Amino acid sequence: MNIESIPQAAIFNPRCSHSHNLEYQVAPGTTVAALKGALKEVLSNKPKEVELLIAFGKATWTQLHPNISPADLQDFQTLSGKNNHSIPSTQCDLYLWIQAHDLTVLAEALTAIQAALEPIATLSLEVAGFVNAECRDVTGFVDGTGNPKEDQRAAAAIIPNGEPGAGGSYLLAQKWNHKMKRFHGLSTHEQEQTIGRTKATDIELEGEQMPPNSHVSRTDVKVDGKAMKIWRRSSPFASAKEQGLYFLGFSCEIERFDIQLKRMLGLSEDNISDRLIEFSVAVSSSYLFAPSIGDLATAIS
């Protein structure tokens, strides 16, 4: 595999203990030269202990590299579903995912990134995440159990060779705020029915035990016999004020996100919505492109 089609390492590397999600809006009138200069500074100042992924909204990527654009890259559009549930668009121009095991190193990297980008972009959303020993969400359930295994990961997450953007990945970035008091007011059995897995042992419910409106039922789907698998790298967040999940999903096709989200909102043919959205509210959503190492280097050169 040549460098042009090698994915950014953060997509598949083991997650670090701490992470930071930064969403930026590029200032109107920013020149291509200024944007490239800021991104070069970000990469050149990155400590070796830090894992970094950079992804772009359609407008920004087209500005940087108009000759290489994934066929289906688009801005996220607000989705409105049943029972007044909706998933809003807060489309960002630039997204950075920063990870480290040491919070001091992470803080230093964040300071350097902000200093490089502040002249050309506004920070519109910042979410600090973490990973616990069992990769559990703040709801108490393990997150990402249904991820593809081993060699199936790239097939689900990476745009294949021969297509525009090969080696890169479509990315869905969302912040979800959990209604923790309401969710924890459910019995453990009701919580498991909502998620579609057991809480303590992380075993998927089977047969009649699996409700059609569980989160697993709505997101684990096949279309014309093809599994709509994605690669999840979400991280929980928590403060005294709010708790939730910063959802980070990578896919070889943007359609896979669209299908899953519409099924969650009850917009598919069966009209069944995901019960989990009664307890978690989407507050941000962006579609992005995480280019290959080679395409990223070419774009900012």
Salt bridges, closest charged atoms under 4 A:
GLU126 OE2 - HIS20 NE2 2.81
GLU134 OE1 - ARG136 NE 2.64
ASP137 OD2 - HIS178 NE2 2.83
ASP202 OD1 - ARG197 NE 2.78
GLU204 OE1 - ARG197 NH1 3.34
ASP220 OD1 - LYS229 NZ 3.91
GLU242 OE2 - LYS175 NZ 2.78
GLU253 OE2 - LYS226 NZ 3.18
GLU253 OE1 - ARG256 NE 2.77
ASP258 OD2 - LYS262 NZ 3.22
ASP270 OD1 - ARG218 NH2 2.92
ASP274 OD2 - HIS215 ND1 2.57
GLU278 OE1 - ARG275 NE 3.68
